[in-house]
Amino acid sequence: MRFDTPKSLGSVLEEFLEKFPQKKKLKQGMILSAFEDIVGKRMASEVEDLHFEGNKLVMRVKHPSWRHEIHGNRFSIAKKLNAKVKGDVIGDIIVRS
């Protein structure tokens, strides 16, 4: 007879991620894949070469006006992306043109 209550798949996955040795890399990958959902299709279409350098999310943008727009909102974007993966993965966002 079992006395443990069933756990939701989400909670089991969270427990696994906490113990997963490559958790940081996995969460970075999750951020890269969620980027468009968080910033929107229009802004994401202006971003090229999205990658991590340490704890910095680095991107290159096509137009200086978008560089200014993303740079000005980088703290808000980082906060939303970190919240999406439930962790402090992004320390800063670097925007290059």
Secondary structure in CASP SS format (residue, H / E / C, confidence):
PFRMAT SS
TARGET T0000
AUTHOR 0000-0000-0000
METHOD secondary structure of the structure
MODEL  1
M C 1.00
R C 1.00
F C 1.00
D C 1.00
T C 1.00
P C 1.00
K C 1.00
S C 1.00
L H 1.00
G H 1.00
S H 1.00
V H 1.00
L H 1.00
E H 1.00
E H 1.00
F H 1.00
L H 1.00
E H 1.00
K H 1.00
F C 1.00
P C 1.00
Q C 1.00
K H 1.00
K H 1.00
K H 1.00
L H 1.00
K H 1.00
Q H 1.00
G H 1.00
M H 1.00
I H 1.00
L H 1.00
S H 1.00
A H 1.00
F H 1.00
E H 1.00
D H 1.00
I H 1.00
V H 1.00
G C 1.00
K H 1.00
R H 1.00
M H 1.00
A H 1.00
S H 1.00
E C 1.00
V E 1.00
E E 1.00
D E 1.00
L E 1.00
H E 1.00
F E 1.00
E E 1.00
G C 1.00
N C 1.00
K E 1.00
L E 1.00
V E 1.00
M E 1.00
R E 1.00
V E 1.00
K C 1.00
H C 1.00
P H 1.00
S H 1.00
W H 1.00
R H 1.00
H H 1.00
E H 1.00
I H 1.00
H H 1.00
G H 1.00
N C 1.00
R H 1.00
F H 1.00
S H 1.00
I H 1.00
A H 1.00
K H 1.00
K H 1.00
L H 1.00
N H 1.00
A H 1.00
K H 1.00
V H 1.00
K C 1.00
G C 1.00
D C 1.00
V C 1.00
I C 1.00
G C 1.00
D E 1.00
I E 1.00
I E 1.00
V E 1.00
R E 1.00
S C 1.00
END
